């Protein structure tokens, strides 16, 4: 939240502050644009529920992470995927609630919080879209864009920004936006984050709340790894600060689905082994009733990692306990709603403007140009506007 701005801006909105601008596009002239409501679109890869689709999901995810062209994706060998671990993940996930249902319930409760927190943006609506599942990002984004809302906020449902997860989802949304909308012209200049739907009276402002992704250990050597690690580390520090820094802690990483064991010192499995080796050689035991708490800092909802991967890593010791995330937790809901509220009230992040190490994807630059509105004053973004001839 930008201090001192809220009361001023709220008063301006309610008094019907008007700004006269004309949006013009080569093939489309819009003199009166319908402006109503804000929509928050949560983005997620989705999770398969059968072994066949699980291997397909892993293949596509690997192609995304290593930026393998679509024509070459089919050559990723399924034999490299450990079938036993895949089946174990699917079996344990099958006993839990589907990610679509969890996210729908989560989005509905966040929507209720937002309509209470920021009534000046009323109505605020929320929905979900998936990369490898239904509703697809393309289908949902087109439906929302043509619904007449004034502002679409894209929220990748991953705790920390990374090219392999949040970045790829945002690239897909940028592709869809370019497909069914055109950039607007504001005061004679092309503005990419203001989009017009041709041959209709619909237009909307698009922004992204991307400070949300657990990374595989391989990413420690690329993909803007230093910034990602710093982001995760700062999250851990804030969590421990809330506990008055009473407990020692360390940061560990693990592989998606625990498919391969990598000899990396920062891996979770390695750190757990090293810790217990140190205790053994020092002939020291944990105090009675004390255990090591393993906290999946990047998991906001129960998923494959928390249901199968982490339990399999930690099951070798009875001295550790896994803290499972709760999708309906009131503190989490309030925190997410607060982050979105701050975004709507003008808080921005410059992460989209940084270029990742080793990035070869030309779509990243196009996505950043479209979704980066960090240099635009808040009062130019969120005030109600009236467009007339």
Secondary structure, 3 states (H helix, E strand, C coil): CCCCCHHHHHHHHHCCCCCCCCEEECCEEECCCECCCEEEEEEECCCCCCHHHHHHHHHHHHHHHCCCCHHHHCCCCHHHCCHHHHHHHHHHHHCCCCHHHHHHHHHHHHHHHHHHHCHHHCCEEEEEEECCCCCEHHHHHHHHHCCCCCEEEEEECCCCCCHHHHHHHHHHHHHHHHHHCEEEEECCEEEEEEEECCCCCEEEEEEECCCCCCCCHHHHHCCCHHHHHHHHHHHHHHHHHHCCCCCCCCCCECCHHHCCCCCCCCEHHHHHHHHHHHHHHCCCCCCCCCCEEEECCCCCCCCHHHHHHHHHHHCCCCCEEEECCCCCCHHHHHHHHHHHHHHHCCCCCCHHHCCCCCCCCHHHHHHHHHHCCCCCCHHHHCCCCCCCC
